[in-house]
Amino acid sequence: MTPDRHDLAVIGAGLMGLSVALEARTRGMSVVILEAETCARHASSASAGGVRSLNRHPAEIALTRAALPLWEGLAYRLGRDCGFRRSGQIRVAEDAEAMQALEDRATAIAALGFDHERLVTRDELKARIPAIADHCLGALVVDDDGFADPLATAHAWRHANARAGVLIREHTRVMSLERSTAGLRLATAAGPIEAGCVVNTAGAWGDRIAGFAGDGMPVRTAALQMIVTARMPAFVDPVVGSQGRKLSLKQTAAGSVVIGGAYKGDVREGPDGPLRGVPRAGRAASNLANAVSLFPALRAARVTRIWAGLEGMTPDGLPYLGQSRTMPGLFHAFGFSAHGFALAPLIGPLMADLLEGKRNNHAIAPFAPGRFDSVGSV
């Protein structure tokens, strides 16, 4: 069978793949996205939607701070609302030990030259969030962080790609990848595809794609749980987390409360083969208890849905960004370890620069695909 030919093939149609594909198409490349299931089926649509630079790993801070301004104009660029709100994010201290940890964090981040995180006192915290429990002692705050609607964002990116002329092939699993005279050749159930370059944005399945090239890039699949409640009267504007508890909490404009915190469900084989995330009721109860500890008003909340999305977790919690060490023309952007959502608008331009051999100002050495070559697997 004669293969279809494209300048770029993107493997995986989550937010990262959609971002890369749209940017590459904007720069004049012919692009096909190959997705084993459906667009944003796993981590991207199951995300908490945090647009967060607060409490990031130091290696990620500069990238996240560069991504934040891109969220402001994203709805205009994509042609659809993404539900973005610059609400701020707050990490609360509930005891003296937690408050000391936040003070140490603020000092360490300032020493690195960043000033976006700042400490607030008990009184300022209470003034910002009157509904918060009285025992809270203070918090670390980033005022220009926020959140967006993951599903609306995914739909917006998908439609923008379609309008731009990106070919989106869902239910098209990549079965092999090899060098060819035209660049790279991909075998799929729908037939072969040749591309000058390939970007691997396959998320929890990214290590499988990397393995086709002989790149050993360890990833562990985790099913991270989320909870949403029925609508409630407004009681909190920023996204709130806790130092010492597993908690991330936000209230949408409609009044629903979205609660996470990286509690893990089960990873199971689905009835049609692909993996699925299955929540654990006991861990959801623990998550809710953490939320009630900070916001007593949530005792009256009615839970409407609990789910678990599959995430690709790397050993150090940092993504893989860069070119394959073994296969020229193959690039990797996966393993975002449950905190990639905020970076999505930046990953497209960053990876497109790499595809074109352009230099940019982003320090990506900490995310090198080969950083675990001598470490072994997860």
C-alpha positions in Angstrom: 0.0 0.0 0.0 1.3 3.4 -0.9 1.8 5.4 2.3 0.2 8.8 3.0 2.9 11.5 3.2 3.0 14.4 5.6 5.6 16.8 6.9 4.7 15.9 10.5 2.9 13.1 12.2 1.9 13.6 15.8 1.2 10.5 17.9 -1.4 11.2 20.5 -4.3 13.7 20.4 -4.3 15.0 23.9 -3.7 18.7 24.6 0.0 18.4 24.0 -0.4 16.7 20.6 -3.2 19.2 19.6 -1.0 22.1 20.6 2.0 20.8 18.6 -0.1 20.0 15.6 -1.7 23.4 15.4 1.5 25.3 15.8 3.2 23.2 13.2 0.3 23.7 10.8 0.4 27.5 11.4 4.0 27.4 10.4 3.1 25.8 7.0 3.6 22.1 7.7 1.2 19.4 6.5 0.2 17.6 9.7 -1.6 14.4 10.6 -2.5 13.4 14.2 -2.7 9.7 15.0 -4.8 8.8 18.0 -5.4 5.3 19.2 -8.8 6.2 20.8 -10.4 9.7 20.7 -9.1 13.2 21.2 -8.2 14.0 24.8 -9.7 10.7 26.0 -7.5 10.3 29.0 -5.4 12.8 31.0 -6.3 15.9 29.0 -10.1 15.7 29.6 -9.8 14.1 33.1 -7.5 16.9 34.4 -8.2 19.3 37.2 -7.5 22.1 34.8 -5.0 23.9 36.9 -3.1 26.7 35.3 -0.5 26.7 38.1 3.0 28.0 38.7 2.6 27.7 42.4 4.8 25.0 44.1 6.3 23.8 40.8 9.5 21.9 40.6 12.2 24.6 40.1 13.1 23.2 36.7 9.5 23.8 35.5 9.0 27.3 36.9 10.4 29.3 34.0 8.4 27.2 31.5 5.2 27.6 33.5 5.6 31.4 33.9 6.2 31.7 30.2 3.0 29.7 29.5 0.7 31.7 31.8 0.4 34.8 29.4 -0.6 32.5 26.5 -3.7 31.4 28.4 -5.1 35.0 28.2 -5.3 35.0 24.4 -6.0 31.3 23.9 -9.7 31.5 23.4 -9.2 34.1 20.7 -6.6 32.0 19.0 -8.6 28.8 19.1 -11.9 30.5 18.3 -13.7 29.0 21.4 -13.9 29.7 25.1 -11.7 27.6 27.2 -13.2 28.6 30.6 -9.9 30.2 31.7 -10.1 32.3 34.9 -7.1 34.1 36.4 -8.4 33.3 39.9 -5.1 32.9 41.7 -3.9 29.8 43.5 -3.3 29.4 47.2 -1.4 26.7 49.2 -2.7 26.7 52.8 -0.8 25.9 56.0 -2.9 24.3 58.7 -0.3 24.0 61.4 3.1 25.4 62.4 5.0 22.7 60.6 3.2 23.4 57.3 3.7 27.1 57.8 7.4 26.6 58.2 7.5 24.5 55.0 5.9 27.3 53.1 8.3 29.9 54.5 11.2 27.7 53.5 9.7 27.3 50.0 9.3 31.0 49.6 12.9 31.6 50.7 14.2 29.0 48.3 12.2 30.2 45.3 13.3 33.8 46.0 16.9 32.7 46.0 16.4 31.3 42.5 15.4 34.7 41.3 11.6 34.2 41.2 9.1 36.5 42.9 5.7 35.1 41.9 5.1 33.2 45.1 4.5 35.2 48.3 3.4 34.4 51.8 0.2 35.7 53.3 -0.8 35.8 57.0 -3.8 34.2 58.7 -5.7 37.5 58.5 -5.0 38.1 54.8 -5.9 34.5 54.0 -9.2 34.9 55.9 -9.9 38.1 54.1 -9.4 36.5 50.8 -11.4 33.4 51.6 -13.8 34.0 54.5 -15.2 30.4 54.2 -11.8 28.8 55.0 -11.5 27.0 58.4 -10.4 29.1 61.3 -7.4 26.9 62.2 -5.5 27.8 59.0 -2.4 29.8 59.8 -1.5 31.4 56.4 -0.6 30.5 52.9 1.6 30.7 49.9 -0.1 32.6 47.0 0.4 33.2 43.3 -2.1 35.9 42.2 -1.9 35.4 38.4 -2.3 31.6 38.4 -5.8 30.2 37.7 -7.7 27.4 36.0 -9.5 26.5 32.8 -12.2 24.0 31.8 -10.3 20.9 30.5 -13.1 19.6 28.3 -13.8 23.0 26.8 -10.1 23.5 26.2 -9.8 20.1 24.5 -12.8 20.8 22.2 -11.4 24.2 21.3 -8.0 22.9 20.3 -9.5 20.0 18.3 -11.8 22.3 16.3 -9.0 24.8 15.7 -6.8 22.0 14.3 -9.6 20.8 12.0 -10.2 24.4 10.8 -6.5 24.8 10.1 -6.4 21.7 7.9 -4.8 19.3 10.3 -5.8 15.7 9.5 -7.1 14.1 12.7 -7.3 10.3 12.6 -8.9 8.8 15.7 -9.0 5.1 16.4 -5.7 4.8 14.5 -3.1 3.1 16.7 0.6 3.3 15.7 2.0 -0.2 15.6 5.6 0.4 14.6 7.9 3.2 13.7 11.1 3.0 11.6 13.4 5.0 9.4 12.6 5.3 5.7 14.0 7.0 2.6 11.4 9.8 3.1 12.1 10.2 6.8 10.0 8.1 9.2 7.5 5.4 8.4 4.6 4.5 10.7 2.6 1.4 10.5 -1.1 1.7 11.5 -4.2 -0.5 11.1 -5.4 2.0 8.5 -2.2 1.7 6.5 1.3 3.1 6.4 2.2 6.8 6.8 5.4 8.5 6.0 6.5 11.8 7.6 9.5 14.0 7.7 9.3 14.3 11.5 7.3 12.6 14.2 6.3 14.0 17.6 5.5 11.5 20.4 2.8 13.0 22.6 1.3 9.7 23.6 1.0 10.4 27.3 0.9 7.2 29.4 1.7 5.3 26.3 4.6 7.5 25.3 7.2 4.9 26.5 5.8 2.4 24.0 6.3 4.8 21.1 9.8 5.7 22.3 10.5 1.9 22.5 10.0 1.6 18.8 13.1 3.8 18.4 15.1 2.1 21.1 14.7 5.1 23.5 14.3 3.8 27.0 12.1 6.4 28.7 10.5 5.0 31.8 6.8 5.9 32.5 4.4 4.5 35.1 0.7 4.7 34.4 -1.4 6.1 37.3 -5.2 6.6 37.5 -5.6 9.9 39.4 -9.1 10.6 40.9 -11.3 13.6 40.6 -14.6 14.5 42.3 -17.2 17.0 41.4 -20.2 18.2 43.5 -23.6 19.6 42.7 -23.8 23.4 42.5 -23.4 25.3 45.7 -23.5 29.0 46.7 -20.2 30.7 45.8 -17.7 30.4 48.7 -14.2 30.3 47.1 -12.6 32.1 44.1 -9.0 30.9 44.0 -7.8 27.3 43.5 -6.9 26.0 47.0 -4.4 23.3 48.0 -3.0 22.3 51.4 0.6 21.9 52.6 0.5 18.4 54.1 -2.8 17.2 52.8 -3.6 15.7 49.3 -6.0 18.4 48.1 -6.7 20.6 45.1 -10.1 22.4 45.2 -11.8 24.9 43.0 -15.3 26.2 42.4 -16.6 26.8 38.9 -18.6 29.7 37.7 -21.7 27.5 37.7 -21.1 26.7 41.4 -19.8 23.1 41.2 -16.8 22.2 43.3 -14.0 20.2 41.7 -11.9 18.3 44.1 -8.6 16.5 43.5 -5.3 15.8 45.1 -3.7 12.9 43.3 -5.4 10.2 45.1 -4.9 7.0 42.9 -7.6 4.7 41.6 -7.0 1.4 39.8 -5.6 1.0 36.3 -7.6 -1.8 34.6 -7.9 -3.3 31.2 -11.1 -2.1 29.5 -13.6 -4.3 27.8 -12.3 -3.3 24.4 -8.7 -3.6 25.3 -7.4 -0.1 26.2 -6.6 0.7 29.8 -9.1 2.6 32.0 -8.9 4.4 35.3 -11.3 3.1 38.0 -11.9 5.2 41.1 -11.6 3.8 44.7 -14.5 4.9 46.9 -12.4 4.8 50.1 -9.8 7.2 48.6 -12.5 9.5 47.4 -13.9 9.6 50.9 -10.4 10.6 52.2 -10.2 13.3 49.5 -13.6 14.7 50.6 -12.5 14.6 54.2 -9.5 16.7 53.4 -11.7 19.2 51.6 -14.2 19.5 54.5 -11.3 20.1 56.9 -10.5 23.3 55.0 -14.1 24.2 54.1 -16.7 23.1 56.6 -19.4 24.3 54.2 -18.7 21.2 52.1 -20.3 18.9 54.6 -23.5 19.7 52.9 -22.2 19.1 49.4 -23.7 16.4 47.2 -21.2 14.4 45.0 -22.4 14.0 41.5 -19.4 12.3 39.8 -16.1 10.6 40.6 -13.7 9.6 37.9 -10.0 8.7 37.3 -7.9 9.7 34.4 -4.8 7.9 33.2 -1.5 9.8 33.6 2.0 9.0 32.5 4.3 9.5 35.5 8.1 9.8 35.2 10.6 8.9 38.0 11.4 12.5 38.8 7.9 14.0 38.0 9.3 16.0 35.0 8.3 15.5 31.4 10.4 14.3 28.5 11.0 17.1 26.0 13.4 16.8 23.1 14.8 14.8 20.2 15.3 11.0 20.2 18.8 9.9 20.9 18.5 7.0 18.5 16.1 8.0 15.7 16.7 11.4 13.9 13.4 13.1 13.2 11.6 11.7 16.2 10.8 14.1 19.1 9.3 13.4 22.5 6.8 15.5 24.6 5.2 13.2 27.2 5.4 12.2 30.8 3.9 15.4 32.2 3.1 13.6 35.5 -0.3 15.1 36.3 0.8 18.7 36.0 1.1 19.4 32.3 -2.2 21.2 31.6 -0.8 24.7 32.3 2.1 24.1 29.9 -0.1 23.1 26.9 -0.1 26.5 25.1 3.7 26.7 25.3 4.5 23.1 24.3 3.3 23.7 20.7 5.7 26.6 19.9 8.5 25.0 21.9 8.3 21.7 20.0 7.8 23.4 16.6 11.0 25.3 17.2 12.8 22.0 17.9 11.4 20.6 14.7 12.7 23.6 12.7 16.1 23.5 14.4 15.5 27.0 15.9 17.0 28.2 19.2 14.6 29.6 21.8 15.0 30.9 25.4 13.5 27.9 27.1 15.9 25.8 29.3 14.8 22.2 28.6 18.0 20.3 29.6 16.3 19.0 32.8 13.7 17.3 30.6 16.2 15.5 28.3 14.8 12.2 27.0 18.0 10.3 27.9 18.3 11.4 31.5 17.6 8.0 32.9 19.7 6.0 30.5 21.9 4.7 33.3 19.2 4.5 36.0 16.9 1.7 34.8 13.1 1.6 34.6 10.4 2.6 36.9 
